[in-house]
Amino acid sequence: MRRFVADRARRAAAASLRAATRSGAPSAGRPSPPPSPAAAAAAMASAMVRAMSTAPVSLDTINPKVLKCEYAVRGEIVTHAQNLQQELQKNPESLPFDEILYCNIGNPQSLGQQPVTFFREVLSLCDHPALLDKSETHALYSSDAIERAWQILDKIPGRATGAYSHSQGIKGLRDEIAAGIAARDGFHASGDNIFLTDGASPAVHMMMQLLIRSEQDGILCPIPQYPLYSASIALHGGSLVPYFLDEETGWGLEVDELKKQLEEAQSKGITVRALVVINPGNPTGQVLAEENQKKIVEFCKNEGLVLLADEVYQENIYVEDKQFHSFKKIARSMGYTDDDLPLVSFQSVSKGYYGECGKRGGYMEVTGFSADVREQIYKVASVNLCSNVSGQILASLIMNPPKAGDESYESFMVEKDGILSSLARRAKALEEAFNSLEGITCNKAEGAMYLFPRIHLPQKAIGAAQAAGTVPDAYYARRLLEATGIVVVPGSGFGQVPGTWHFRCTILPQEDKIPAIISKFKEFHEKFMDEYRD
Amino acid sequence: MRRFVADRARRAAAASLRAATRSGAPSAGRPSPPPSPAAAAAAMASAMVRAMSTAPVSLDTINPKVLKCEYAVRGEIVTHAQNLQQELQKNPESLPFDEILYCNIGNPQSLGQQPVTFFREVLSLCDHPALLDKSETHALYSSDAIERAWQILDKIPGRATGAYSHSQGIKGLRDEIAAGIAARDGFHASGDNIFLTDGASPAVHMMMQLLIRSEQDGILCPIPQYPLYSASIALHGGSLVPYFLDEETGWGLEVDELKKQLEEAQSKGITVRALVVINPGNPTGQVLAEENQKKIVEFCKNEGLVLLADEVYQENIYVEDKQFHSFKKIARSMGYTDDDLPLVSFQSVSKGYYGECGKRGGYMEVTGFSADVREQIYKVASVNLCSNVSGQILASLIMNPPKAGDESYESFMVEKDGILSSLARRAKALEEAFNSLEGITCNKAEGAMYLFPRIHLPQKAIGAAQAAGTVPDAYYARRLLEATGIVVVPGSGFGQVPGTWHFRCTILPQEDKIPAIISKFKEFHEKFMDEYRD
């Protein structure tokens, strides 16, 4: 089995750092030598071996699973960017740019995307139901938002939006979500199978917590992957079993590769419990073909794996020849029922065209588990009482948006189509720009919110990174940040084929900023290549 | 060390059930023989020993920590109540009562408490900031709510309430909360030490996850305790080290008892990492005296324990001679600084006079940890990105409510005082009612939202419970529910001195319902005693 590549990179980098330190080599002569992930790992290692601290809590006495967990999307580069932003505020002339452009995270509204009006009208009314009785309200809110708010309140026992709900979420809202799923897929869905959660992340944690008993339990994850998965598996003490997406075929997911990695893990005594598939892909942006999805379902069925389907980008598709199909729809269309296959689909209000990250709404649809296991999931959900009710309401709205004939329908469609078509244009512009550069190749973003270009770094740049005690893609990302204010996440935070280097860049900056970003990026990259070309 | 009593009760009950099954004893002749916690435990045990299931996921292949976790507040009695409620809806004449009265959980708005107007106005405006530019808005919202919404939006980068925030929460809101803490305590507080969370529960989980490495790590918890603690410790694989509150002295917390239990745990090879104190107490309702708190701080300092202070009921005090003092205030008043003592205070928007459970807002103030450990807490917070922004806003509002001179101040104070004085009256009425009954003794609710009466059950009732395969207090609670529709939680869900039996009942039903609840309760209890009196 190929080792989990981020681990390998970290170890290699830490070794270089130690070597560099031993030989007295100076750190690279760039501004602010980076306290890289590798340096942090080395510091951590030294903390682990130093004598037991006398403090009640120190790095050598906390849960080692917490130490092991990594989350690059808000890692060291982002912290550095936040510091630079503070510097800019204090002294606007101190840096070679005038703003930080956060392309590290799928957070559309932080970059100026406006919320969808209808959704916010309904939330605002549900937060202050007293408004519904006042005639002045009609001057401020659309009539279908008022009507929808009434409908939602009628689904909440006692109309109490400030009460803890049922542990799975408000039943009427779950039923509405299930109806939305059924309409999307053409197959039955039940509100009893919906667990509303504070975004998709807690739902992923719940499933990992349920399935992972020890390091001997493995979860098949794509490489590159969204680091929530590696972090959650680390926190729950399991083993990430990587399968590699094929960059050459547009980040293709091959069942032969799944099978090979499964068998290799089994040969090492790992019990593989589940397969994570992210579709559309994060960070890779591919959209799976229906035939491919069928093979994946078949594989899970044959191997007795839980299929964990991350489908949070289901509304984000930018190419004409691809469509989103949920794995549940695929499984049902193959004739598999609830009895055949445990399948969990994750959805979130943070993504799509709405991008409501701050609302922390989401759900998982849980099918194919026995009643007694379902009860255990319910119990764990109950320990945290319920997810936030505004997020629950919003999750019901995204699965049941305004329909033709509703007062808000036309303006809603203008907002929705405007956002999605702009995202498609931005994805294309950035992809073409990356592909126009020396030593960069970039697959198309068919969906999701990211590009994941490969950088073919000159040997000299790799050497400079090693001298700076960091991995090459982190070195590149840091140099980019310090030259342009653009924040991307090094590929090593997601995993990549050893010896290849990438970065993840969102397509989310507002469209009028894209030309400037592209020209800044080009200028940086050309200078970087001039500096390091072999 | 006394065993963790809930465990003991469960084992004992399971043993009785097995004995009952062996001897062919019929289940109690009451309506709907209860599938009690004990029966569920027995079913679980049998599931664990039966042959490996062929399904990918079954009770014998999930994480045993999940199986072990229990959470009585939404346990079997509540599920039974939900089923009865559905029955009532279908056939209103089918049961001897016409509504279910949920006294199982501190969920004020589910029982008719109205939200505080000012807080909801601000949330409603922040959810739909476009309102702030419209003149009609002044007809619907108070001017200070509008002003506050502007102030809050100015604290949010890009005024984007739909964006992921900083992993600890929006900096400006954290600073506002810190200012509120400083005003409350008279000691400095910093926004850098605040971690905003989706209610207090995820904050408790984060600390347990950080501190617990294995079963050899113990957390000192009060018995009775709020079962979030036992559940979280079970889920993270640690050991709950119980210390018993003294019912005779109004649920007194004695440092001698802490010391005894600590030493007993240590003698068994347990490393005790932290002490949980719930003040005001849940389920016990006591408010700690300042002198007592000082001794607790001293104990933690001397023993090198993290002090985990559950202070979510800090606004709920109902007696003139007691006051809330935060543990941080106590520690600082003793001269201890950030360097002396790791201390975490949990707060929530769900409790207090506001009772905004559905909003899932809360925070923890983390002091006395080294920078490198703090970074690990930050990293774990980052994996889930951030807590919901409406909850963050509400947490800032409860720590900075309207002040004298603000337009809303008077009506706000009427709402606040109305709720708190009514809660005090309800607590007193229920306590007196319980104490008037044969075989029930009940300490005063000095604070929080609960009474935890002791029921001195006749031997015959205990026998009936055993015959029904359940523990006596669960049997009593089930009979109460089936006779009156009143839902309380058996004491065994919180832990209690072995051989004693209790239940937890909230003081939250609206005041006009209290007399009917009391008379229903009395009638049930008297009949129960007539049936079982020895």
Contacts between the chains, C-beta under 8 A, distances in Angstrom:
chain1	res1	chain2	res2	distance
A	43	B	372	8.0
A	47	B	372	6.8
A	54	B	304	7.9
A	55	B	342	7.7
A	55	B	370	6.1
A	56	B	273	7.5
A	56	B	304	4.3
A	56	B	305	6.3
A	56	B	306	5.7
A	56	B	342	5.4
A	57	B	210	7.7
A	57	B	211	7.0
A	57	B	273	7.7
A	57	B	306	6.1
A	57	B	342	5.5
A	57	B	369	6.0
A	57	B	370	7.5
A	57	B	373	5.4
A	58	B	370	6.2
A	58	B	372	7.6
A	58	B	373	6.5
A	59	B	372	5.3
A	59	B	373	6.5
A	59	B	376	7.3
A	61	B	213	7.9
A	61	B	273	8.0
A	62	B	210	5.4
A	62	B	211	6.9
A	62	B	213	7.6
A	62	B	373	6.3
A	62	B	376	6.2
A	63	B	209	6.2
A	63	B	210	5.9
A	63	B	211	6.9
A	63	B	212	6.0
A	63	B	213	5.1
A	63	B	236	7.9
A	64	B	213	6.6
A	65	B	209	7.9
A	66	B	209	6.3
A	66	B	210	5.7
A	66	B	376	5.4
A	66	B	379	7.6
A	66	B	380	6.1
A	67	B	376	6.8
A	69	B	379	6.7
A	69	B	380	7.0
A	69	B	383	6.8
A	70	B	379	7.8
A	71	B	379	6.1
A	71	B	382	5.2
A	71	B	383	4.9
A	73	B	382	7.8
A	74	B	167	5.9
A	74	B	382	4.0
A	74	B	385	7.6
A	105	B	164	6.7
A	107	B	163	5.3
A	107	B	164	4.8
A	108	B	163	7.8
A	109	B	158	7.4
A	109	B	160	4.2
A	109	B	161	7.9
A	109	B	162	4.0
A	109	B	163	4.2
A	110	B	157	6.7
A	110	B	158	6.1
A	110	B	160	5.5
A	110	B	163	3.7
A	110	B	164	6.8
A	111	B	158	7.9
A	112	B	158	6.6
A	112	B	160	8.0
A	115	B	161	7.9
A	115	B	162	4.8
A	117	B	130	7.3
A	120	B	127	5.7
A	120	B	128	4.5
A	120	B	130	7.6
A	121	B	128	6.0
A	123	B	127	4.4
A	123	B	128	7.1
A	124	B	124	4.7
A	124	B	125	7.4
A	124	B	127	4.3
A	124	B	128	3.7
A	124	B	131	7.0
A	125	B	124	7.4
A	127	B	120	5.7
A	127	B	123	4.4
A	127	B	124	4.3
A	127	B	127	5.6
A	127	B	390	7.4
A	128	B	120	4.5
A	128	B	121	6.0
A	128	B	123	7.1
A	128	B	124	3.7
A	130	B	117	7.3
A	130	B	120	7.6
A	131	B	124	7.1
A	131	B	140	6.1
A	134	B	140	6.3
A	136	B	136	6.2
A	136	B	139	4.6
A	136	B	140	5.3
A	137	B	140	6.6
A	139	B	136	4.5
A	140	B	131	6.1
A	140	B	134	6.3
A	140	B	136	5.3
A	140	B	137	6.6
A	140	B	140	6.9
A	157	B	110	6.7
A	158	B	109	7.4
A	158	B	110	6.1
A	158	B	111	7.9
A	158	B	112	6.6
A	160	B	109	4.2
A	160	B	110	5.5
A	160	B	112	8.0
A	160	B	358	7.1
A	161	B	109	7.9
A	161	B	115	7.9
A	161	B	358	5.7
A	162	B	109	4.0
A	162	B	115	4.8
A	162	B	355	6.8
A	162	B	356	4.7
A	162	B	357	6.4
A	162	B	358	4.8
A	162	B	359	6.4
A	163	B	107	5.3
A	163	B	108	7.8
A	163	B	109	4.2
A	163	B	110	3.7
A	163	B	357	5.7
A	163	B	358	5.2
A	164	B	105	6.7
A	164	B	107	4.8
A	164	B	110	6.8
A	164	B	350	7.5
A	164	B	357	4.2
A	164	B	358	6.1
A	165	B	358	6.4
A	167	B	74	5.9
A	198	B	198	5.0
A	198	B	360	6.8
A	198	B	384	7.8
A	198	B	387	7.5
A	198	B	388	6.2
A	199	B	384	7.3
A	199	B	385	6.9
A	201	B	383	7.0
A	201	B	384	4.8
A	201	B	385	6.5
A	202	B	384	6.6
A	205	B	384	7.8
A	209	B	63	6.2
A	209	B	65	7.9
A	209	B	66	6.3
A	209	B	235	6.9
A	210	B	57	7.7
A	210	B	62	5.4
A	210	B	63	6.0
A	210	B	66	5.8
A	211	B	57	7.0
A	211	B	62	6.9
A	211	B	63	6.9
A	212	B	63	6.0
A	213	B	61	7.9
A	213	B	62	7.6
A	213	B	63	5.1
A	213	B	64	6.6
A	228	B	383	6.4
A	231	B	383	4.6
A	232	B	383	7.1
A	235	B	209	6.9
A	235	B	380	7.4
A	235	B	383	7.3
A	236	B	63	7.9
A	273	B	56	7.5
A	273	B	57	7.7
A	304	B	54	8.0
A	304	B	56	4.3
A	305	B	56	6.3
A	306	B	56	5.7
A	306	B	57	6.1
A	342	B	55	7.7
A	342	B	56	5.4
A	342	B	57	5.5
A	350	B	164	7.5
A	355	B	162	6.7
A	356	B	162	4.7
A	357	B	162	6.4
A	357	B	163	5.7
A	357	B	164	4.3
A	357	B	385	7.2
A	358	B	160	7.1
A	358	B	161	5.7
A	358	B	162	4.8
A	358	B	163	5.2
A	358	B	164	6.1
A	358	B	165	6.4
A	358	B	386	7.3
A	358	B	388	6.9
A	358	B	389	3.7
A	359	B	162	6.4
A	359	B	388	6.1
A	359	B	389	6.9
A	359	B	390	7.3
A	360	B	198	6.7
A	360	B	386	7.5
A	360	B	387	6.8
A	360	B	388	3.8
A	360	B	389	7.8
A	369	B	57	6.0
A	370	B	55	6.1
A	370	B	57	7.5
A	370	B	58	6.3
A	372	B	43	7.9
A	372	B	47	6.7
A	372	B	58	7.6
A	372	B	59	5.3
A	373	B	57	5.4
A	373	B	58	6.5
A	373	B	59	6.5
A	373	B	62	6.3
A	376	B	59	7.3
A	376	B	62	6.2
A	376	B	66	5.5
A	376	B	67	6.8
A	379	B	66	7.6
A	379	B	69	6.7
A	379	B	70	7.8
A	379	B	71	6.1
A	380	B	66	6.1
A	380	B	69	7.0
A	380	B	235	7.4
A	382	B	71	5.2
A	382	B	73	7.8
A	382	B	74	4.0
A	383	B	69	6.8
A	383	B	71	4.9
A	383	B	201	7.0
A	383	B	228	6.4
A	383	B	231	4.6
A	383	B	232	7.2
A	383	B	235	7.4
A	384	B	198	7.9
A	384	B	199	7.3
A	384	B	201	4.8
A	384	B	202	6.6
A	384	B	205	7.8
A	385	B	74	7.5
A	385	B	199	6.9
A	385	B	201	6.5
A	385	B	357	7.2
A	386	B	358	7.3
A	386	B	360	7.5
A	387	B	198	7.5
A	387	B	360	6.8
A	388	B	198	6.2
A	388	B	358	7.0
A	388	B	359	6.1
A	388	B	360	3.9
A	388	B	388	4.6
A	388	B	390	6.9
A	388	B	391	5.9
A	389	B	358	3.7
A	389	B	359	6.9
A	389	B	360	7.8
A	390	B	127	7.4
A	390	B	359	7.3
A	390	B	388	6.9
A	390	B	390	5.1
A	391	B	388	5.9
